[in-house]
Amino acid sequence: MARIQIENLSKQYAGGQMAAVQSLSLDIADNRFVTLLGPSGCGKTTTLRLIAGYLRPDTGTINVDGTLVSSPDGVTPPDRRGMGMVFQNYAVWPHKTVFENVAFGLQIRRLPTAQIRDKVMAMLDLVGLQGFDARLPGQLSGGQQQRVALARSLVVEPGILLLDEPLSNLDAKLRERMRGELKQIQRRTGITFVYVTHDQAEALALSDEIAVMHLGVLQQYGSPRDIYSRPANRVVADFMGQVNFVPARVVDAGKVAIDGGPAISVAVPGSLAAGSAVDLAVRPENIRLAATGANGSAIPGRVAELTFLGNMNEYIVTTARDARLRVQTHPTELLSIGDAVALEFDPRQCSVFARS
């Protein structure tokens, strides 16, 4: 179990022409599941490799439980950091049995044979591979191979486990099941997990905290609920699921007026003066469709598109200013294309950002 403290970490490539990570500071507490989240090229995998010790930072430091392990002056080698790593491509040895794959790290440490067997069998039980010890990886499914890789990393009892998009090669249903298993394993072992993904749903489902990155810069670090419901900026709001940006202007510190619509009481950042052009960010599930004229503060619109998604209906509603808003409702709340509607926002679930 371990705490990771990252301070002012930077890494550049191409002779200093490209900044993969810029001035990153992050405090990862002991026994937490933390996800580095962002699109391709945001710096999340570079950060993971810096934590693992595969790269030397250009600036900044990494401390584990108060011990310096990385700085521009030197890096503690990966095999001396007490960390495990699970890769995207499983990286299991095809010529070794499941038992031999998992036992490898313990054999390197020259543990007694009986102790190795006890630890390996207990770990296979933990990851749900009882009875698979004699099989070769070619006799396993993708999800089972990923569990072998996970067991091999966990059996040496690392204080920190680093996971680089380990579920991306699995089909949707198996990925969802493995998400639940990963979280249960983290809770049972108490190991600090640092997980890399570009999948927002995966990050929300797994994490105690999420670090959203963009172009090498940390945008926001917090709980999944805060990241989703209270995005720090437009980049986070746009990346974390679907969102509507509705043009508006600041009336005062507690109100904005929607272009072509009513004024809405909502918290406005102090840096935005009255009259400032802003975008009101509201997620599709936080807009209610009502009959036209049902509420004087509602925005009139008309249903332009309808998509049935099984657990919800998704509508595209156009307004008088030709804005197109995405709205999600319960599947039993059925409207037809061309229906006149009124859009009502929940101001508690809205964010205000300067117009880009």
RODO-2510 file (C-alpha; in nm, 4 decimals, decimal comma):
residues 356
     n   res          X          Y          Z
     1     m     0,0000     0,0000     0,0000
     2     a     0,1446     0,3383    -0,0942
     3     r     0,0899     0,7080    -0,1464
     4     i     0,2183     0,8735    -0,4648
     5     q     0,3089     1,2436    -0,4638
     6     i     0,3793     1,4033    -0,8010
     7     e     0,5076     1,7615    -0,8054
     8     n     0,5622     1,9865    -1,1082
     9     l     0,6266     1,6886    -1,3369
    10     s     0,7098     1,7558    -1,7027
    11     k     0,8251     1,5413    -1,9927
    12     q     0,9071     1,6541    -2,3450
    13     y     0,9724     1,4577    -2,6634
    14     a     1,1191     1,5385    -3,0065
    15     g     1,4099     1,7369    -2,8698
    16     g     1,1879     1,9503    -2,6510
    17     q     0,9444     2,0376    -2,9286
    18     m     0,6481     1,8446    -2,7857
    19     a     0,5384     1,8606    -2,4228
    20     a     0,3756     1,5267    -2,3354
    21     v     0,3243     1,6243    -1,9702
    22     q     0,3354     1,9801    -1,8398
    23     s     0,3822     2,0859    -1,4759
    24     l     0,1711     1,8015    -1,3380
    25     s     0,1080     1,7927    -0,9636
    26     l    -0,1018     1,5105    -0,8233
    27     d    -0,1415     1,3565    -0,4775
    28     i    -0,2654     0,9957    -0,4943
    29     a    -0,3629     0,8692    -0,1497
    30     d    -0,2967     0,5194    -0,0203
    31     n    -0,5523     0,2477    -0,1036
    32     r    -0,7295     0,4454    -0,3758
    33     f    -0,8365     0,3647    -0,7301
    34     v    -0,7237     0,6633    -0,9378
    35     t    -0,7796     0,6932    -1,3127
    36     l    -0,5806     0,9052    -1,5561
    37     l    -0,8412     0,9944    -1,8177
    38     g    -0,8249     1,1754    -2,1471
    39     p    -0,8113     1,1448    -2,5278
    40     s    -0,5166     1,0081    -2,7205
    41     g    -0,2132     1,2338    -2,6864
    42     c    -0,3225     1,3887    -2,3564
    43     g    -0,0198     1,2566    -2,1614
    44     k    -0,1864     0,9891    -1,9492
    45     t     0,0302     0,6956    -2,0626
    46     t     0,3455     0,9069    -2,0398
    47     t     0,2471     0,9904    -1,6811
    48     l     0,1995     0,6207    -1,6045
    49     r     0,5404     0,5383    -1,7515
    50     l     0,6967     0,8141    -1,5451
    51     i     0,5378     0,6682    -1,2303
    52     a     0,6616     0,3201    -1,3302
    53     g     1,0178     0,4433    -1,3770
    54     y     1,0448     0,3738    -1,7504
    55     l     1,1020     0,7444    -1,8240
    56     r     1,3049     1,0167    -1,6556
    57     p     1,1214     1,3480    -1,6014
    58     d     1,2578     1,6740    -1,7416
    59     t     1,1322     1,8610    -1,4358
    60     g     0,9611     1,7704    -1,1109
    61     t     0,9649     1,4778    -0,8729
    62     i     0,7759     1,1607    -0,7841
    63     n     0,7751     1,0410    -0,4229
    64     v     0,6301     0,7126    -0,2976
    65     d     0,5572     0,7097     0,0754
    66     g     0,7966     1,0017     0,1186
    67     t     1,0828     0,8365    -0,0733
    68     l     1,2073     1,0105    -0,3878
    69     v     1,1920     0,7668    -0,6821
    70     s     1,2069     1,0028    -0,9832
    71     s     1,3676     1,3369    -1,0600
    72     p     1,5726     1,4869    -1,3457
    73     d     1,8827     1,3688    -1,1585
    74     g     1,7891     1,0021    -1,1507
    75     v     1,5223     0,7325    -1,1514
    76     t     1,4813     0,4292    -0,9281
    77     p     1,4589     0,1301    -1,1692
    78     p     1,1122    -0,0201    -1,2217
    79     d     1,2076    -0,3507    -1,0548
    80     r     1,3012    -0,1693    -0,7324
    81     r     0,9826     0,0385    -0,6959
    82     g     0,7497    -0,2218    -0,5495
    83     m     0,5032    -0,1677    -0,8309
    84     g     0,3210    -0,4072    -1,0629
    85     m     0,2043    -0,3268    -1,4147
    86     v    -0,0714    -0,4691    -1,6351
    87     f    -0,0520    -0,3870    -2,0051
    88     q    -0,3136    -0,3498    -2,2767
    89     n    -0,1947    -0,6568    -2,4696
    90     y    -0,1926    -0,8957    -2,1673
    91     a     0,1781    -0,9871    -2,2227
    92     v     0,1378    -1,3431    -2,0923
    93     w     0,3884    -1,6069    -2,2047
    94     p     0,2142    -1,8379    -2,4531
    95     h     0,4445    -2,1348    -2,3821
    96     k     0,3897    -2,1266    -2,0040
    97     t     0,0854    -2,2553    -1,8184
    98     v    -0,1346    -2,0240    -1,6157
    99     f     0,0432    -2,1436    -1,3010
   100     e     0,3884    -2,0818    -1,4502
   101     n     0,2902    -1,7346    -1,5709
   102     v     0,1657    -1,6305    -1,2293
   103     a     0,4528    -1,7973    -1,0417
   104     f     0,7283    -1,6310    -1,2446
   105     g     0,7826    -1,3278    -1,0218
   106     l     0,7895    -1,5422    -0,7080
   107     q     1,0427    -1,7774    -0,8640
   108     i     1,2671    -1,4816    -0,9470
   109     r     1,2534    -1,3956    -0,5758
   110     r     1,3570    -1,7571    -0,4972
   111     l     1,0665    -1,8311    -0,2632
   112     p     1,0259    -2,1913    -0,1444
   113     t     0,8279    -2,4125    -0,3828
   114     a     0,5485    -2,4813    -0,1349
   115     q     0,5069    -2,1095    -0,0612
   116     i     0,4971    -2,0298    -0,4330
   117     r     0,2238    -2,2861    -0,4882
   118     d     0,0157    -2,1542    -0,1977
   119     k     0,0453    -1,7930    -0,3163
   120     v    -0,0302    -1,8744    -0,6799
   121     m    -0,3365    -2,0865    -0,5996
   122     a    -0,4694    -1,8201    -0,3626
   123     m    -0,4228    -1,5549    -0,6325
   124     l    -0,5963    -1,7661    -0,8986
   125     d    -0,8860    -1,8012    -0,6576
   126     l    -0,8931    -1,4234    -0,6088
   127     v    -0,9180    -1,3537    -0,9833
   128     g    -1,1663    -1,6333    -1,0507
   129     l    -0,9339    -1,8771    -1,2284
   130     q    -0,9634    -2,1776    -0,9978
   131     g    -0,8960    -2,4972    -1,1925
   132     f    -0,7233    -2,3162    -1,4814
   133     d    -0,3676    -2,3494    -1,3452
   134     a    -0,2587    -2,6195    -1,5961
   135     r    -0,3976    -2,4475    -1,9059
   136     l    -0,1955    -2,2582    -2,1645
   137     p    -0,2941    -1,8984    -2,2569
   138     g    -0,4089    -2,0201    -2,6008
   139     q    -0,6791    -2,2214    -2,4256
   140     l    -0,8185    -1,9124    -2,2512
   141     s    -1,0521    -1,6311    -2,3536
   142     g    -0,9279    -1,2730    -2,3719
   143     g    -1,0821    -1,1933    -2,0366
   144     q    -0,9188    -1,4954    -1,8756
   145     q    -0,5796    -1,3996    -2,0189
   146     q    -0,6209    -1,0534    -1,8742
   147     r    -0,6915    -1,2085    -1,5341
   148     v    -0,3696    -1,4100    -1,5647
   149     a    -0,1787    -1,0857    -1,6278
   150     l    -0,3521    -0,9280    -1,3304
   151     a    -0,2757    -1,2268    -1,1044
   152     r     0,0900    -1,2252    -1,2113
   153     s     0,1213    -0,8600    -1,1092
   154     l    -0,0686    -0,8991    -0,7815
   155     v     0,0961    -1,2194    -0,6552
   156     v     0,4241    -1,0385    -0,5760
   157     e     0,2236    -0,8097    -0,3438
   158     p     0,3077    -0,4696    -0,4942
   159     g     0,2179    -0,1550    -0,3037
   160     i     0,1013     0,0041    -0,6290
   161     l    -0,0542    -0,1508    -0,9401
   162     l    -0,0339     0,0413    -1,2690
   163     l    -0,2821    -0,0524    -1,5429
   164     d    -0,2469     0,0769    -1,8988
   165     e    -0,5875     0,0418    -2,0738
   166     p    -0,6082    -0,3276    -1,9734
   167     l    -0,9682    -0,3768    -2,0896
   168     s    -0,9593    -0,2073    -2,4286
   169     n    -0,9167    -0,5341    -2,6239
   170     l    -1,2226    -0,6988    -2,4672
   171     d    -1,5781    -0,6986    -2,6021
   172     a    -1,8328    -0,4676    -2,4397
   173     k    -2,0016    -0,7187    -2,2072
   174     l    -1,6757    -0,8738    -2,0904
   175     r    -1,5258    -0,5284    -2,0368
   176     e    -1,8202    -0,4347    -1,8162
   177     r    -1,7858    -0,7538    -1,6108
   178     m    -1,4092    -0,7099    -1,5721
   179     r    -1,4622    -0,3530    -1,4504
   180     g    -1,6589    -0,4834    -1,1544
   181     e    -1,4003    -0,7510    -1,0827
   182     l    -1,1129    -0,5017    -1,0920
   183     k    -1,2827    -0,2747    -0,8404
   184     q    -1,3578    -0,5675    -0,6071
   185     i    -0,9958    -0,6843    -0,6245
   186     q    -0,8707    -0,3353    -0,5423
   187     r    -1,0986    -0,3170    -0,2398
   188     r    -1,0015    -0,6632    -0,1157
   189     t    -0,6247    -0,6154    -0,1567
   190     g    -0,6021    -0,2517    -0,0450
   191     i    -0,3435    -0,1841    -0,3170
   192     t    -0,3233     0,1623    -0,4730
   193     f    -0,4403     0,1309    -0,8350
   194     v    -0,3419     0,3866    -1,1017
   195     y    -0,5429     0,3176    -1,4173
   196     v    -0,5166     0,4691    -1,7651
   197     t    -0,8139     0,4867    -2,0016
   198     h    -0,9827     0,7098    -2,2589
   199     d    -1,3238     0,5580    -2,1735
   200     q    -1,5320     0,7959    -1,9600
   201     a    -1,7816     0,5289    -1,8499
   202     e    -1,4955     0,3044    -1,7384
   203     a    -1,3415     0,5865    -1,5355
   204     l    -1,6724     0,6779    -1,3720
   205     a    -1,7487     0,3161    -1,2805
   206     l    -1,4086     0,2277    -1,1361
   207     s    -1,2539     0,5311    -0,9757
   208     d    -1,2302     0,6872    -0,6340
   209     e    -1,0728     0,9881    -0,8066
   210     i    -1,0275     1,0850    -1,1711
   211     a    -0,7509     1,3021    -1,3169
   212     v    -0,8734     1,4478    -1,6483
   213     m    -0,5864     1,5430    -1,8789
   214     h    -0,5757     1,7383    -2,2045
   215     l    -0,2667     1,8231    -2,4132
   216     g    -0,0398     1,7204    -2,1272
   217     v    -0,2089     1,9442    -1,8707
   218     l    -0,4174     1,8322    -1,5723
   219     q    -0,7630     1,9866    -1,6133
   220     q    -0,9389     1,8570    -1,3001
   221     y    -0,8804     1,6049    -1,0212
   222     g    -1,1692     1,4877    -0,8078
   223     s    -1,4399     1,2299    -0,7454
   224     p    -1,6328     1,0891    -1,0436
   225     r    -1,9482     1,2696    -0,9314
   226     d    -1,7710     1,6065    -0,9063
   227     i    -1,5928     1,5619    -1,2384
   228     y    -1,9202     1,4815    -1,4158
   229     s    -2,1571     1,7198    -1,2357
   230     r    -1,9201     2,0086    -1,1600
   231     p    -1,6661     2,0255    -1,4443
   232     a    -1,3884     2,2763    -1,3810
   233     n    -1,3866     2,4049    -1,7380
   234     r    -1,5336     2,3597    -2,0834
   235     v    -1,2766     2,0954    -2,1800
   236     v    -1,3824     1,8680    -1,8929
   237     a    -1,7537     1,9308    -1,9504
   238     d    -1,7211     1,8433    -2,3193
   239     f    -1,5073     1,5322    -2,2653
   240     m    -1,7094     1,3779    -1,9818
   241     g    -2,0086     1,2448    -2,1705
   242     q    -2,2605     1,4383    -2,3757
   243     v    -2,3354     1,8026    -2,3038
   244     n    -2,5276     2,0920    -2,4591
   245     f    -2,3686     2,4370    -2,4732
   246     v    -2,6478     2,6958    -2,4788
   247     p    -2,5521     3,0570    -2,5716
   248     a    -2,6357     3,3075    -2,2975
   249     r    -2,5281     3,6347    -2,1324
   250     v    -2,4509     3,7069    -1,7689
   251     v    -2,7186     3,9133    -1,5936
   252     d    -2,5485     3,9121    -1,2533
   253     a    -2,3573     3,6775    -1,0196
   254     g    -2,6594     3,4493    -0,9861
   255     k    -2,8347     3,4639    -1,3225
   256     v    -2,7825     3,4248    -1,6972
   257     a    -3,0217     3,5074    -1,9803
   258     i    -3,0396     3,2479    -2,2568
   259     d    -3,0215     3,3919    -2,6085
   260     g    -3,3791     3,4009    -2,7334
   261     g    -3,5066     3,2575    -2,4041
   262     p    -3,5629     3,3251    -2,0351
   263     a    -3,3248     3,4163    -1,7537
   264     i    -3,2104     3,1253    -1,5348
   265     s    -3,0819     3,1435    -1,1795
   266     v    -2,7438     2,9679    -1,1785
   267     a    -2,4032     3,0161    -1,0150
   268     v    -2,1804     3,2356    -1,2323
   269     p    -1,7996     3,2413    -1,1882
   270     g    -1,6811     3,5654    -1,0332
   271     s    -1,4486     3,6311    -1,3263
   272     l    -1,7474     3,6832    -1,5598
   273     a    -1,8924     4,0338    -1,5493
   274     a    -2,2509     4,1305    -1,6293
   275     g    -2,3043     4,1300    -2,0048
   276     s    -2,0349     3,8675    -2,0712
   277     a    -2,1117     3,6177    -2,3475
   278     v    -2,1176     3,2689    -2,1967
   279     d    -2,2263     2,9140    -2,2665
   280     l    -2,4604     2,7377    -2,0281
   281     a    -2,3530     2,3729    -2,0092
   282     v    -2,6360     2,1285    -1,9411
   283     r    -2,6330     1,7525    -1,9882
   284     p    -2,9118     1,5826    -2,1906
   285     e    -3,0555     1,4008    -1,8873
   286     n    -3,0958     1,7319    -1,6999
   287     i    -3,3411     1,8841    -1,9486
   288     r    -3,7125     1,8173    -1,9065
   289     l    -3,9529     1,8213    -2,1993
   290     a    -4,2918     1,9728    -2,1146
   291     a    -4,5955     2,0871    -2,3075
   292     t    -4,5450     2,4242    -2,4770
   293     g    -4,6354     2,7094    -2,2463
   294     a    -4,6401     2,4924    -1,9333
   295     n    -4,3740     2,7103    -1,7709
   296     g    -4,3004     3,0716    -1,8477
   297     s    -3,9263     3,0122    -1,7921
   298     a    -3,9090     2,7298    -2,0480
   299     i    -3,7584     2,7526    -2,3964
   300     p    -3,9954     2,6645    -2,6816
   301     g    -3,8712     2,4123    -2,9331
   302     r    -3,9686     2,1383    -3,1723
   303     v    -3,8630     1,7732    -3,1902
   304     a    -3,6375     1,7272    -3,4950
   305     e    -3,4963     1,3788    -3,4364
   306     l    -3,5761     1,0752    -3,2200
   307     t    -3,3510     0,7797    -3,1383
   308     f    -3,4642     0,4876    -2,9250
   309     l    -3,1681     0,3567    -2,7210
   310     g    -3,3435     0,0885    -2,5166
   311     n    -3,3073     0,2377    -2,1697
   312     m    -3,3886     0,5892    -2,2920
   313     n    -3,5232     0,8025    -2,5742
   314     e    -3,2833     1,0584    -2,7170
   315     y    -3,4288     1,3657    -2,8874
   316     i    -3,2760     1,6476    -3,0868
   317     v    -3,4857     1,9573    -3,0241
   318     t    -3,4459     2,2743    -3,2282
   319     t    -3,5222     2,6178    -3,0816
   320     a    -3,6240     2,9483    -3,2368
   321     r    -3,2561     3,0461    -3,2677
   322     d    -3,1854     2,7221    -3,4595
   323     a    -2,9964     2,5768    -3,1660
   324     r    -3,0002     2,1960    -3,1565
   325     l    -3,0212     2,0510    -2,8053
   326     r    -2,9815     1,6850    -2,7154
   327     v    -3,2382     1,5633    -2,4589
   328     q    -3,2649     1,2190    -2,2972
   329     t    -3,5844     1,0924    -2,1365
   330     h    -3,7340     0,7743    -1,9955
   331     p    -3,8295     0,5323    -2,2790
   332     t    -4,1980     0,5593    -2,1868
   333     e    -4,1910     0,9363    -2,2391
   334     l    -4,2580     0,9186    -2,6105
   335     l    -4,2861     1,2172    -2,8443
   336     s    -4,2990     1,2368    -3,2219
   337     i    -4,0878     1,4266    -3,4715
   338     g    -4,2473     1,7673    -3,5266
   339     d    -4,4042     1,7911    -3,1790
   340     a    -4,3885     2,1332    -3,0150
   341     v    -4,2255     2,1157    -2,6707
   342     a    -4,0886     2,3366    -2,3955
   343     l    -3,7387     2,2787    -2,2584
   344     e    -3,6924     2,3218    -1,8832
   345     f    -3,3430     2,3201    -1,7288
   346     d    -3,2493     2,2153    -1,3780
   347     p    -3,0291     2,5117    -1,2721
   348     r    -2,8602     2,3009    -1,0020
   349     q    -2,7158     2,0800    -1,2757
   350     c    -2,5913     2,3596    -1,5041
   351     s    -2,2428     2,5125    -1,5369
   352     v    -2,1441     2,8456    -1,6891
   353     f    -1,8308     2,8953    -1,9030
   354     a    -1,6950     3,1903    -2,0971
   355     r    -1,7947     3,1778    -2,4635
   356     s    -1,5104     3,0178    -2,6608
***
